[in-house]
Amino acid sequence: MLFSAHHGRLRIRLRIVRQGCDVLLVFSGGSAHLGAVALVSPHSNNGDNLLILPGHREDALVLEAARNVSVRLGCSVCVCAGIHYDAITPEEIQHVETMVRTLTEQCITALTKARLALSAPQ
């Protein structure tokens, strides 16, 4: 599945890969790269796992998205993000954060519908 959102010059893409019952989400925008990765499981007592490459600031975005999807869908979730826009303003950063949250909600809705369709009697 692929979703996208845009605001002015900003465009954020979300690619969703289902791994059995689990989910991999990849957020990208601008000059795409890997900046941070979060791995969250509702069944783990070890807490969340977070990897951040030096100089990147996507950590809060990936952790929030991974926790939200994991709690709402009851599955393990890996979220990767790399979003870079030259000379991004504080206002544009807020728009990016809003778009990531909106795309995360769209993901949850789509995966919930897909799960319900699979479990419906035929």
C-alpha positions in Angstrom: 0.0 0.0 0.0 1.1 3.5 -0.7 -0.2 6.8 0.6 1.0 10.4 0.3 0.2 13.8 1.6 1.4 17.3 0.6 1.4 20.8 1.7 3.1 23.5 -0.4 6.5 22.2 -1.4 6.3 19.4 1.1 5.3 15.9 0.1 5.4 12.9 2.4 5.0 9.4 1.2 4.1 6.3 3.3 4.8 2.8 2.0 3.2 0.0 4.0 4.4 -3.6 3.9 2.5 -6.3 5.7 4.8 -8.9 7.2 2.3 -11.6 8.2 0.4 -10.1 11.1 3.1 -7.4 11.6 3.7 -4.2 9.7 6.6 -2.2 8.2 6.1 1.5 7.5 8.5 3.7 5.5 8.0 7.4 5.5 10.0 9.5 3.1 10.0 13.0 1.7 12.2 15.4 -0.1 15.7 13.9 -0.3 14.7 10.4 0.9 17.2 8.6 3.2 17.2 6.5 6.4 17.3 8.8 9.4 15.6 6.8 12.2 14.0 3.4 12.8 11.6 2.3 15.6 10.6 -1.2 16.4 7.7 -1.7 18.8 5.9 -4.9 19.9 2.8 -5.1 22.1 4.1 -8.4 23.4 7.6 -7.3 24.5 8.6 -6.4 28.1 11.9 -5.0 26.7 10.4 -1.7 25.6 10.7 0.0 22.3 13.8 -0.1 20.1 15.0 3.1 18.4 17.9 3.6 16.1 18.9 7.1 15.0 21.6 8.0 12.6 23.8 10.9 13.7 22.5 14.3 12.7 18.9 13.1 12.0 15.8 14.1 13.8 13.1 11.7 12.7 13.2 9.7 16.0 10.1 11.2 17.6 8.1 10.7 14.4 9.0 7.0 14.0 8.5 6.2 17.7 5.1 7.9 17.8 3.9 6.2 14.6 5.2 2.8 15.7 3.6 3.0 19.1 0.3 4.2 17.7 0.0 1.5 15.1 1.2 -1.3 17.4 -1.3 -0.4 20.2 -4.2 0.1 17.8 -3.6 -3.0 15.7 -2.1 -5.2 18.3 0.9 -6.2 16.2 4.7 -5.6 16.0 5.6 -2.6 13.9 8.8 -1.3 12.4 8.8 2.3 11.2 11.6 3.8 9.1 11.8 7.5 8.2 14.1 9.7 6.2 12.7 13.2 5.4 14.9 16.0 4.3 14.0 19.4 2.8 16.7 22.1 2.5 16.1 25.2 4.5 12.9 23.8 6.1 11.2 26.3 8.4 9.7 25.5 11.9 6.3 26.0 10.3 7.1 23.4 7.6 8.4 21.0 10.3 5.0 21.2 11.9 3.3 20.5 8.6 5.5 17.4 8.2 4.6 16.2 11.6 0.9 16.7 10.9 1.2 14.9 7.6 3.0 11.9 9.2 0.2 11.7 11.8 -2.5 11.9 9.2 -0.8 9.2 7.1 -0.4 7.0 10.2 -4.2 7.3 10.8 -4.9 6.4 7.1 -2.6 3.4 7.5 -4.5 2.2 10.6 -7.8 2.7 8.9 -6.7 0.8 5.8 -5.2 -2.1 7.7 -8.2 -2.4 10.0 -10.5 -2.6 7.0 -8.3 -5.2 5.3 -8.2 -7.2 8.5 -12.0 -7.0 8.8 -12.4 -8.1 5.2 -10.2 -11.1 5.7 -12.2 -12.2 8.8 -15.7 -11.7 7.3 -17.6 -14.9 6.7 -17.8 -15.8 3.0 
